[in-house]
């Protein structure tokens, strides 16, 4: 019986470590949960996303953003800083 308890405890410990490792590796790939790690400047509704991940949000329209973008830069809607809940 003691062997079974010890085996169960070791298995639970290993499972906990592997789950924590999986969570850490997903954060490494994305930088953080969501896109909150990106540096956002400006107050416009559309942003140019640079190669370093920084967002320059100074454009009122997607068309204006696309005209200003060059090379590998892409236009994105400004990320929301709220959870979506109004209450």
N, C-alpha and C positions, 0 to 999 in steps of 0.2 A: 504494500500500500504506500509506503514511504517513497518507493521508487517511482510509482505512478504520479504522485504529487510533485516530486522533483522534476520528472520529465515534463509534466504539464507546465510548471513554472518556467523551465528553460524554453519550452516552445513558445510560451506567451511573451517572454522577453525577446526572443529572436524575431517574432512577428512584429512586436512594437518597434524594434530597431529598423526593420525593413520598411515599415509604413512611414516612419519618420524620415528615412533616407529618400523614399519616393517623393515625399512632400518637398524636401529640400531640393531635389534635382529638378522638379517642375518649376520651382521659383528661380533656379539658376538660369533656366532656358528662357524665361520670359522677363527676367529682371525683378519682378515682383508680381503679386497677384493683381490682375487687371493691368491697366496701363498707367497707374498712378506714379510710376517711377520716372516717366518722361518729364523733362523740364518744359514747362509751358510758359510762353511769354505772349503778351498782347491780350486784347479783349474781343477780337473778331470771332465770327462764327465758324470760319474756316482757317485751317492752318497748313503751312508747308512743313512736312516732316523731313528733317535732315538725316543724313547718313548716321549721325550719332544718336538719333532718336529724339532729339529736341524738337519741340513744336513751336513754330513762329505763327501765332494766331493774330494776324492783323488784317484779315480779309473778310469783307461783308458778304461776298458771294463766291461760289465755287469757280465761276468763270474768271474772276479777278485773281484768285489763287492759282489757277492753272496757267494763266498768262505770265505770272511771276515765277513759277516753278521752272527749274532747269535741271538737266542731267538726270540724276537718280532721285531727285526730290519728288515727293508725292504729296498731293493735297488730301486732307482728311477733314471731317467735321470735328469741331472742337470737342474734346472729351468732356463729359458731364462730371461735375464734381459733387453731384448729389446722388442719393440712392434711388431717386425716382419717386419716392414717397412724398406726398404733399402734406401729410399729417404728422 
